Amino acid sequence: MASPAKLNLFLAVTGRRPDGFHDLVSLAAPVEWGDRLGVGVAEGDFSLECDDPAVPLDGTNLILRAARAFREETGLAAGAAFVLEKRIPMGAGLGGGSSNAVAALLALNRLAGAPLDTARLEAVAARLGSDCPMFLRQGPVVIRGRGERVEPAGPGVSARISGRRVILFKPGFGIGTAWAYGRLARGGYGPAGAAESRLAAWLASAAAPAEEILSNDFERVAFLKFPAIDLLLGRLRAEFRLDPCLSGSGSACFALLPDGHPEPADGVAAAVREVWGPSSTVVETRFA
C-alpha cells in the first residue's frame, strides 16, 4: 500500500492550546513519492520489518501504535505482519510516520472487511498524531486546530496543485518537531486572522498559482540554527528563479518546477548536493 509524503505549501502557527499542542493553519498536499507498506494476516500480535535500520520496530513505531488502536476500536482478533519499504527520511517535515500510521489503518480496515467508516477512521487517526487525518484525504487539504480539523481544499485548488512537478530535498540532518515548536513559541506567534485572510484570498483566486501561497512560519527559526538551509534556498531563488519553501518543521524543502523542462530539476539537484553534500536526499515527483 502506498504511504505518500506530504508537503506544506502554507503553514502558520498561531498560538499554543490549553492541551499543550499548537493551533495552526495550513494548506498541504500529498505527493506521488513515498514509502510502501505491505501487510499480511498473522496469528496473535502485530509485527514490523523495515529495510531502514534507523526505523524503530518496537511499540513506539506509529504503524504498530495504529494497529493496536485499530484493534481497540474494532475488537480485531487477528494479528498482522507489516513490511515497510522506507523512503521518506525521518526528521524531515514530510509526515512519513503519520502517513505510515494511516496506511496501516487503511490496510487493516480493508483486511477486516471495512468495519470503520471514514468518520471513525479519522477519529482513530487524530488520536495517533496531528498529521495523521490529512492522509485519509486525497489531494490538497486545509488543516486547522492541532492538525485534526481537515477539509478538502476544493476542486479549484486541486486544479492548481495536483499533477504539478515538484522537487523535494533534505540535508543529511533532521529538525526535531518539539525543538522547532519550542523555538517558535519563544519568538511569538503570528496573528490567526492574518493567516486566515491570506489563505482565504488565495483559495478564492482561481488564477493565483501555487507559488503565491508558499509560506512557512518555521523558516524563521530553522534558518537561524541551520543557515545552510537559508543559503541553499537563496541560491535556488537567484540561479533558477524558483520559490523554494520549507515543509512542516523541516528539514526538508521543496520547489515547484515548470513542466516540460528537465534542466531546472537537474540543476537544482546538483546545487543541493554541492551545498549540502552527498548525504542529502533529492527526489523529483508530482503532487498527487
N, C-alpha and C positions, 0 to 999 in steps of 0.2 A: 504494500500500500504506500502511495506517495505521502511524504511528510515534508511539505514545502517550507522554505524560508519565507519570511515576510520583510517588507521594508516600510519604514515610516516616512511618508512624504511630508507630513506636517506633524509636529509633536510639541505641545505646550504643556508645561506642568504649572498648575495654577494654585496649588495650596496643599497643605497637609490635613488629612482627615482625622477625626477622633479615634478611628480604629488603627492608626499608625501608618496606613497607606497614604498615597498621594492622589489628588484629583488631577486628571489630565484631559486634554482634548487632542485627538489625533486622527489623521487620515492615514490609513495603512492598507497595504495590498500584498497578497501572496505572489511569489514568482514561480516559474515553472521548475526551477532547480531546487534541490533539497535532498533530504535523506530518504531512505526506503525502509519500511518496517514490514517484515514478514511475521506471520503468526500461525501457529497450528495448535489444535486442541491437544491437551495433555492431561494426565491424571493428577489430581491433588493441587499443588500450588502453582504459582507463576514463576517462570524463569526467563532470563535475558542473556543473550550473547550479542557481542558487538565487535566489529573489526577495528575499532579505535580503542587502544588500551587505556586512554585517558578517561574514558567514559565509565562512571561508577556503575556497577552491576548489582548493588545492594538496594535496600529499601528506600534510599534517598533518590533513586532514579525516578523521574516523573512517569516513565512507562509503567513501572511496577506500582507506583502510587495510583495511577489511573486505573490499572487493572483491579486493585483492591477496592477502590472507590466504586467501580462498576459492580463488583461482587456485592458490596454493601447495599447498593441501590437496587439490585435485581435479585439477589439471592442465588446468583450463578454458582452451581456446584462444581463444574468442570474447571480445570486449570488451563493454562496456555503457555506455550513456549514462543517467546519473541526473539527475532533475529534482526538486529538493527545494522543497516549499512550507513555509517555516519559520514556525512559530507559537510554539514553545517558546523562551522567551528564554534566552540564554546566561548563565552565572554565576548560575543560579537554584537549583540543587539539585534539579532536576526530571528529570535524566537524559536531556536531549534528545539530546546527542551519542551516548550509548550506545544509546538507542532507535533513532536513525538507522542506526547500525552494524548492529544486529540486523535491522532492516528490509531493509538491503542484502543481508545474508547470506541471509535467507529468500527474497528476490526472486530472487537468483542461483540458489539451490538449486532453486527452482521452475522457472526457465527452463532449467536444466541437466538436468532430469528427476530431481531429488531424489537426487543421489549421496551426500549426507550424512544420516545418521540423527540423531536428537535428541542422542545422546551426543557425536557428532563435532561437531555444531553448537555444543554447549555448550563443548567444548574450544577451538574456534576463538574463540568469543565471550569466553571467560575470558582469552585472550591479548590481546584488544583493550582490555579495561578492566574494572575491578572491578564496575561496574554492569551490564555487558552481559548476563551469563547470565540475570538475572531477567526480561528482556524476551522470553525464549523460553518463558516460562510465562504462562498466562492466569490472572488472579485474584491474590489475596493470596499472598505468599510469605514465608517466614522465611529470612533471609540471615545467613550466618556467614563466618568466615575474613576474607579481604580483600574479600569480596563474591562469590567464585566458588562457594561452597557454598550452593546454593539448593534449597529444598524447598517443595512446596505447603503452605500453612498449614492446609488441610483444609476439608471442606465446611461444617463448623460455623462456621468463621471467614468463609468466603465468604458465608454467610447473614447474618452481622452487618455485612459491609462492602460487598459487591458491590451496586451499584444505589443506594447512599446518595448523596444530593446533597452536593456539596462546592463551596465557593468558594475559588479559589486566587488569590493576589495577590502581586505582586512590585514592589518600588520600582524607580526608574529606575537604580539601581546594582546591581552584582553583588557576590558574595563569592568570592574565589579559593579553590578547594579546598585547594591547598597551604598557603595562609596559615592557613586555618581549622584544618587538622590540626596545623600547627606551633604555633599558639597554644594549642590544646587540650593538646598534649603538654607544654607548659611548665607548665600548671596541674595536671597529673596526671590519670590515667585512673581511671574508676570500676571497682569490682571486677566481674570477669566473673560471679562466682557470683550477685551481687545482680541483675544484669541478666537472667541466665538464669532466675532464680527468679521475677522479676516477670513476664517474658514467659510462662513456663510456667503460672503461676497464671491469667493472663488467658486463655490458649489453652484451659485446662481448664474454664473457667467459661462455659458456654453462654449464661448470662443476662447476662454482662457486656457492656455496649455498647462500641462502638469508642472512644468518648470516654474511657473509663477507662484505656486503654493509651497515650494520647498523651504522648510524651516525646521530647526530642532533646537530647543532650549538647552539641551545637554552640550551643545557645541561650546558654549562659553566656559564650562568647567573642564571639559575634555581637552580643549586646546591649551589651557593653562598648564596642565600637568603633562600633557603629551604634545609638545609643539611640533613633532614630526607629522602629526595628522594635519594641523593647520598649514604647515609648509607644503605638503603634497597637494591639498585641496587648492591652495593658492596657485600652485604651478599648473594644475589642470585647468583652472579658470583662464590663466594667462595664455597657455600654449594651445589649448583645444577649444576655448570658448564654451566650456561646459559649466553646469551649475551643480557641482558635487555637494553631497549632504551626508551628514552622519545619520545612521539608522539606530533607533532606540537609544540606549545609553552608550552605544559604541561597543567595541572599537571599529566595527565595520562601517564602511561608507559606500556610497553608490553614486552613479551619474547616469542620467538618461542619454541615450545615443540616437543620432539620426538614422533612419532606416536607409538601407541600400549602400552604405559606405563603411566597409570593414576597417578602413585605415584608422579612424579615431580609436576604435577598440584596441587595435594592435599598439598604437602609440600610447594609449592610457596604460595598458598592461606593462609596457616597457618602462614608462615613467614610474609606475607604482613600485616595480621591482628595483629600479635604480635608487629610489628614495628610501624604501622600506626594507630592501634586501630580499634574498631568495626565499626566506621563510614566510613571506606574505602570501595570502590567498587571493587569486584573481579569477573571477568567473563572469562570463558573458551569458545572459539569459534573457528572458522576457517576462513581463508581468502576465500573470495568469488571466 
